[in-house]
Amino acid sequence: MAKPFVKWAGGKGKLLPTLQSNLPTDFYIQQEITYIEPFVGGGAMLFYILENHPNIRRTIINDINLGLISCYRKIQNNHQELIHELRQLHNAFYELETIEERRNLYYRLREEYNLIPVNARNTIRTAALFVFFNRTCFNGLYRENYNGNFNVPYGRYVRPNICNEQVILDAHNALQRVEILHGNYTNVLENIDWNEYNFFYLDPPYRPLLGAKNFNQYTMNAFNDPEQENLRQFCDVIHENGGYFMLSNSDSEIEEGVSYFEKLYNGFNVQHIRAPRRINAYAQGTQMTTEILVKNFD
């Protein structure tokens, strides 16, 4: 089965059975489903859905991060060129014998990447660097500052698998059935036929557990409380047009005992689910926490 080719903040790999069990009951028998992910991220849910639901006729994904979307597009259309570039990076990395030499290479490549304007990070080279950083940076997570510069330090992995050809090939095959968009999540609405059976899985940047004052962002595009409230209006549009949606987010509070998302999504089906999460970058292993799942169906 195809699986994510990058690690991404808030990845859904360990929640897939729970998400699967919460799909609409007729999801298995409909023959003309359009599946939409406006915040695709690492794509764990996307690849799972494509593998397990052949009744999906059309698939649309989107993300605001051009570096990420460039990787999806290059894997879809230019995977052999991407593999070649990753082999070059793999060889350059493993020709160096010491941690210090590899660290220096990492920071030289990071500087190269950050010198490229954000809106120009759509080449084979930038896609390869994107994957390289994901394999070698601290904790394997992508993070940008407010200027769009990648700023994660070197990770000291002993034997990072920089060029996993099988993962790229599997993703390439799966993505042949996918329409890949770049931009704000609202862009997907321009591509929807509301006469079809449309199912949206929404996995936006999570609200901090302790509220907006603890907001931390992973990309240059902030997604704080006003954006969460705009997303609620987006969900209203889906509902009013007869579409279905399922949304994941943190079990965040406004104040002690008051759920931010239960209040924000009043009128929809909001439930709490158990989820394994690493609480911070330095935590050993994972801890069980709760997340919310919002649906406009029973």
C-alpha positions as CSV (number, residue, x, y, z in Angstrom):
1,M,0.0,0.0,0.0
2,A,1.2,3.5,-0.8
3,K,2.1,5.5,2.3
4,P,3.3,9.0,3.2
5,F,6.7,9.9,1.6
6,V,7.3,12.6,4.3
7,K,6.6,12.9,8.0
8,W,4.2,15.7,8.8
9,A,3.0,17.5,11.9
10,G,-0.2,15.8,13.1
11,G,0.1,12.8,10.8
12,K,-2.9,10.4,10.9
13,G,-1.2,7.1,10.5
14,K,-2.1,5.7,13.9
15,L,-5.7,7.1,13.8
16,L,-6.6,5.4,10.5
17,P,-8.8,2.6,12.0
18,T,-10.7,5.2,14.0
19,L,-11.2,7.5,11.0
20,Q,-12.3,4.6,8.8
21,S,-14.9,3.5,11.3
22,N,-16.3,7.0,11.3
23,L,-17.0,7.3,7.6
24,P,-20.6,7.5,6.5
25,T,-22.3,4.2,6.4
26,D,-23.1,4.5,2.7
27,F,-19.5,5.3,1.9
28,Y,-18.9,1.7,1.0
29,I,-21.8,1.3,-1.5
30,Q,-21.7,4.6,-3.3
31,Q,-20.2,4.3,-6.8
32,E,-19.6,8.0,-7.7
33,I,-17.7,9.4,-4.7
34,T,-15.5,12.5,-5.0
35,Y,-13.1,12.5,-2.1
36,I,-11.5,15.9,-1.1
37,E,-8.7,16.7,1.3
38,P,-8.1,20.5,1.4
39,F,-5.3,20.1,4.0
40,V,-3.5,17.0,2.7
41,G,-0.2,17.3,4.7
42,G,1.6,14.0,4.7
43,G,-1.3,12.1,3.1
44,A,-1.8,9.2,5.5
45,M,-5.6,9.3,5.1
46,L,-5.3,10.0,1.4
47,F,-3.2,6.9,0.6
48,Y,-5.3,4.7,2.9
49,I,-8.6,5.8,1.3
50,L,-7.2,5.3,-2.2
51,E,-6.1,1.7,-1.3
52,N,-9.2,0.7,0.5
53,H,-12.1,2.3,-1.4
54,P,-12.0,1.6,-5.2
55,N,-15.5,3.1,-5.4
56,I,-14.0,6.6,-5.3
57,R,-14.3,8.0,-8.8
58,R,-12.5,11.3,-8.3
59,T,-9.9,12.5,-5.7
60,I,-8.9,16.1,-5.1
61,I,-6.1,17.2,-2.7
62,N,-4.8,20.6,-1.8
63,D,-2.3,22.3,0.5
64,I,-1.0,25.8,1.0
65,N,2.6,24.8,1.3
66,L,4.1,24.9,-2.2
67,G,7.2,22.9,-1.3
68,L,5.0,20.0,-0.2
69,I,2.6,20.2,-3.1
70,S,5.6,20.4,-5.5
71,C,6.7,17.0,-4.0
72,Y,3.3,15.5,-4.7
73,R,3.4,16.8,-8.3
74,K,6.9,15.6,-9.0
75,I,6.1,12.2,-7.6
76,Q,3.0,12.1,-9.7
77,N,4.6,13.2,-13.0
78,N,8.4,13.1,-12.7
79,H,9.2,10.4,-10.1
80,Q,12.2,9.0,-11.9
81,E,13.9,12.5,-12.1
82,L,13.1,13.0,-8.4
83,I,14.6,9.6,-7.5
84,H,17.8,10.5,-9.5
85,E,18.2,13.7,-7.6
86,L,17.6,12.0,-4.3
87,R,20.2,9.4,-5.1
88,Q,22.7,12.3,-5.7
89,L,21.9,13.7,-2.3
90,H,22.1,10.3,-0.7
91,N,25.5,9.7,-2.2
92,A,26.8,13.1,-1.2
93,F,25.6,12.6,2.4
94,Y,27.1,9.1,2.8
95,E,30.4,10.0,1.2
96,L,31.0,12.1,4.3
97,E,32.3,10.1,7.3
98,T,31.8,12.3,10.3
99,I,28.7,13.8,11.9
100,E,30.3,17.2,11.7
101,E,30.8,16.9,7.9
102,R,27.2,15.7,7.4
103,R,25.9,18.5,9.6
104,N,27.8,21.1,7.6
105,L,26.3,19.6,4.3
106,Y,22.8,19.8,5.8
107,Y,23.2,23.5,6.7
108,R,24.7,24.3,3.3
109,L,21.7,22.7,1.6
110,R,19.3,24.4,4.0
111,E,20.8,27.7,3.0
112,E,20.5,26.8,-0.7
113,Y,16.8,26.0,-0.2
114,N,16.1,29.2,1.8
115,L,17.7,31.4,-0.9
116,I,15.1,30.2,-3.4
117,P,12.0,32.4,-3.3
118,V,9.0,30.7,-1.7
119,N,6.9,30.9,-4.9
120,A,9.7,29.3,-6.9
121,R,10.1,26.1,-4.8
122,N,8.5,23.9,-7.5
123,T,11.5,22.3,-9.2
124,I,12.9,18.8,-9.0
125,R,15.8,20.2,-7.0
126,T,13.6,21.8,-4.3
127,A,11.4,18.7,-4.1
128,A,14.4,16.5,-3.5
129,L,15.7,18.9,-0.9
130,F,12.3,18.9,0.8
131,V,12.4,15.1,1.1
132,F,16.1,15.2,2.1
133,F,15.4,17.6,5.0
134,N,12.5,15.4,6.1
135,R,14.8,12.4,6.4
136,T,17.7,14.3,8.1
137,C,16.3,17.2,10.2
138,F,15.5,17.1,13.9
139,N,12.4,14.9,14.6
140,G,11.8,14.6,10.9
141,L,9.2,17.5,10.9
142,Y,8.9,20.4,8.5
143,R,8.7,23.9,10.0
144,E,9.0,27.4,8.6
145,N,9.5,30.8,10.1
146,Y,7.3,33.8,9.2
147,N,9.4,34.5,6.1
148,G,8.9,31.0,4.8
149,N,12.4,29.8,5.6
150,F,12.9,26.2,6.6
151,N,14.5,26.4,10.1
152,V,14.7,22.9,11.6
153,P,18.2,22.0,12.9
154,Y,20.1,18.9,11.9
155,G,18.8,15.7,13.4
156,R,21.8,13.3,13.8
157,Y,20.1,10.2,12.4
158,V,22.6,7.4,12.1
159,R,21.4,5.9,8.8
160,P,18.6,8.0,7.3
161,N,17.0,6.5,4.3
162,I,17.2,9.5,2.0
163,C,16.0,7.8,-1.2
164,N,13.3,5.3,-0.5
165,E,12.5,4.3,-4.1
166,Q,9.7,1.9,-3.3
167,V,7.8,4.5,-1.3
168,I,8.1,7.0,-4.1
169,L,7.1,4.4,-6.7
170,D,4.0,3.3,-4.7
171,A,3.0,7.0,-4.1
172,H,3.5,7.6,-7.9
173,N,1.1,4.9,-8.8
174,A,-1.5,6.0,-6.3
175,L,-1.3,9.6,-7.3
176,Q,-2.2,8.9,-10.9
177,R,-5.9,9.1,-9.8
178,V,-5.5,12.4,-8.0
179,E,-6.0,16.1,-8.9
180,I,-3.4,18.1,-7.0
181,L,-4.1,21.8,-6.2
182,H,-2.1,24.4,-4.4
183,G,-3.4,27.3,-2.4
184,N,-5.8,28.2,0.3
185,Y,-8.2,25.4,1.3
186,T,-11.2,27.3,-0.1
187,N,-9.8,26.9,-3.6
188,V,-11.2,23.4,-3.7
189,L,-14.8,24.6,-3.9
190,E,-14.1,25.9,-7.5
191,N,-13.6,22.2,-8.5
192,I,-16.7,20.7,-6.9
193,D,-19.8,19.4,-8.6
194,W,-22.4,19.5,-6.0
195,N,-24.6,17.1,-7.9
196,E,-22.0,14.4,-7.0
197,Y,-21.5,12.5,-3.7
198,N,-18.8,14.7,-2.1
199,F,-16.9,13.7,1.0
200,F,-14.4,16.1,2.6
201,Y,-11.8,15.1,5.2
202,L,-10.5,18.2,6.9
203,D,-7.2,18.0,8.9
204,P,-6.3,21.7,9.5
205,P,-3.4,22.9,11.7
206,Y,-4.4,22.0,15.2
207,R,-5.4,24.6,17.8
208,P,-3.1,24.4,20.9
209,L,-4.6,22.4,23.8
210,L,-4.3,25.4,26.1
211,G,-5.8,27.9,23.7
212,A,-4.7,30.6,21.2
213,K,-2.2,32.2,23.5
214,N,0.0,29.1,23.1
215,F,-0.3,29.0,19.3
216,N,2.7,27.5,17.5
217,Q,2.8,27.4,13.7
218,Y,4.8,25.0,11.4
219,T,4.5,27.1,8.3
220,M,4.6,30.8,7.3
221,N,0.8,30.8,7.0
222,A,-0.7,31.2,10.5
223,F,-3.9,29.3,11.3
224,N,-5.1,30.8,14.5
225,D,-8.6,31.3,15.9
226,P,-10.0,33.6,13.2
227,E,-8.9,31.0,10.6
228,Q,-10.6,28.2,12.7
229,E,-13.8,30.2,12.7
230,N,-13.6,30.8,8.9
231,L,-13.2,27.0,8.5
232,R,-16.5,26.6,10.4
233,Q,-18.1,28.7,7.7
234,F,-16.4,26.6,5.0
235,C,-18.0,23.5,6.6
236,D,-21.4,25.3,6.6
237,V,-21.0,25.7,2.8
238,I,-20.3,21.9,2.4
239,H,-23.3,21.0,4.6
240,E,-25.7,23.4,2.8
241,N,-24.8,22.0,-0.6
242,G,-25.4,18.4,0.4
243,G,-21.8,17.4,0.9
244,Y,-20.4,15.4,3.8
245,F,-17.4,16.3,6.0
246,M,-15.3,14.9,8.8
247,L,-12.9,17.2,10.6
248,S,-10.0,16.4,13.0
249,N,-8.6,18.8,15.6
250,S,-7.3,19.0,19.1
251,D,-9.5,18.8,22.2
252,S,-8.8,22.4,23.0
253,E,-10.4,24.5,25.7
254,I,-11.4,28.1,25.9
255,E,-11.3,27.9,29.7
256,E,-11.3,24.9,32.1
257,G,-14.0,22.5,31.1
258,V,-15.3,24.5,28.1
259,S,-14.5,22.9,24.8
260,Y,-13.5,25.4,22.0
261,F,-14.6,23.1,19.2
262,E,-17.8,21.9,20.8
263,K,-18.8,25.5,21.0
264,L,-17.6,26.4,17.5
265,Y,-19.2,23.4,15.9
266,N,-22.5,23.5,17.8
267,G,-25.2,21.9,15.7
268,F,-22.8,19.3,14.2
269,N,-21.8,15.9,15.5
270,V,-18.8,16.4,17.8
271,Q,-17.2,13.5,19.5
272,H,-14.0,12.9,21.5
273,I,-11.6,10.2,20.4
274,R,-8.4,8.8,21.9
275,A,-5.2,9.4,20.0
276,P,-1.5,8.6,20.6
277,R,0.5,11.8,20.3
278,R,4.0,13.0,21.1
279,I,3.3,15.9,23.4
280,N,6.5,17.8,22.5
281,A,9.6,17.4,20.4
282,Y,11.7,16.1,23.3
283,A,9.2,13.6,24.8
284,Q,10.2,10.0,24.9
285,G,7.6,7.9,23.0
286,T,4.0,8.9,22.9
287,Q,1.2,9.6,25.3
288,M,-2.6,9.1,24.9
289,T,-4.6,12.2,24.6
290,T,-8.0,13.1,23.2
291,E,-8.9,14.8,20.0
292,I,-12.2,15.9,18.5
293,L,-13.9,14.6,15.4
294,V,-16.6,16.8,13.9
295,K,-19.1,15.3,11.3
296,N,-22.2,16.5,9.6
297,F,-23.7,13.0,9.7
298,D,-24.5,10.4,12.3
